[in-house]
Amino acid sequence: MSYSPYSPPNVEPIDADALLLQLRRKQGTWVEWGQACSQLQKVGYAPDRIFEETGFEPVQQNQVMVAAQVYTSLTKAEIKESVRSHFNQKGSDILYEFRILTQLQRVAAAEFSLDHNLDADQAHELAKAIKDFSRSSSPAEGFSQHPGDIMAHQCWKSARQHKDIQERSRLIAKGLRYAQSNTARQHLEHLLTDFTIVPQKSAPRLPVYRLESAHESPRVIPVVGQFPLTLEDWKAVPLIEALEPFGVVRSQGASAFVAVPGWSVIRAMGDPVALLANSDELPGALSENSEPILMLVDRQERQWDSDRYFLVDIDGQLELQWWETEPDQPLLAQLVLLMRPHRILDEDFTKELWQIEE
C-alpha cells in the first residue's frame, strides 16, 4: 500500500517527488533526511513505501525522524555552536538515545557526550542514568545535576551493591572518570575502603502481558448507525486506519481508538486511558530489544501504593514512575498493565482461508 487511508486535516502540501529524490541520493544532512521522512509519513506515505523508493529502511527512518526532533529542540535552546554544528553533520544515533530526556537534559547530555566522545551504547547509558536520577524522590547527597556526576552516582550506587571486588573497582574507576565535583569523587573514593554492601529495595515488576492469540486482537469497524439509514449517513462514515501492532484506529478528526481484549483486569478499570510507548522508554528492563508497548492506566485510581507505578506530570511531560515512599506531587493515573504485541511467525499464514488445523 503506497498511501495510508487516513489523511490528517490541515496538512500543508509537499513536493513528495523532490523529497524522495533527496532521500534516494542522500542529499543534505541527516537532519534534513529525518525531516523529509517525517513530511512524507504525515501525508500518508507508509515506511515500507519510503523504503522501496529510497532505500531507507523503516528502522533508519524512525531513527533520523526522532533524532531530528531532538536536534530541533537543541537548536531552540542555548547550546554551544560547536555542539550544534557537530550534531548537524553526524550523531543521529547519539541524539536518538536522548529522546526520553527533557530539553534542558538533552542540552547537557549532548554537550557531555561530545566532550567525552561517547558512542551510542554509552549515550544510552547516560540517558538512562539522567532519567533515573531525575526520578529519584530524594536528592543524591554529594552529587550535582551535571551529567558527569549523574554517571558517577550511577556507578557509586551500583558499586555499593556488588560483593565482587573486581567489579566494584571497575565501577569506582568508571565513576571517577566521569565525576565532576569533589564531593562526588570523595563518595567514590570512600568505597575503596568501605566494603559495606547496601542492598536496595527492588522496584515491583512491571505488569506485562503479551497477546498470545490472534483472537485476542479484535478488529475495530466503524458503525454507520441504526436502520433506517440514508445514503448521506453512509457517506458520512469516515475512513479509518488500524495502526500496527495493536490495531490503534485513527479516523478523520482528533479521536483515535484501540481495541483490547476483555480481560477481567481491563473490565475492572474505572476510567481507562491508553498510551503508546517503546519498552526502552519505561522504567525497568523489559527486554534487551526495544518493542512497542500499549500502556493502560486508570485515571480513577490515584491513591499511592508502593506496589504500583503511576503516571505523573514532570515539567509538562507525562512520566511513568514508582516511589518507595509516598511522593508530594499529584498522581494522574495508576498503571494497570503493559501490553506487548502478538508475535506472528508467519503473517501470510493467517491470511490464507484454506489453511486448516489437522
Summary of the structure (lengths in Angstrom):
residues: 358
radius of gyration: 24.0
end to end distance: 33.4
largest distance: 83.5
contacts: 971
relative contact order: 0.08
helix: 43%
strand: 13%
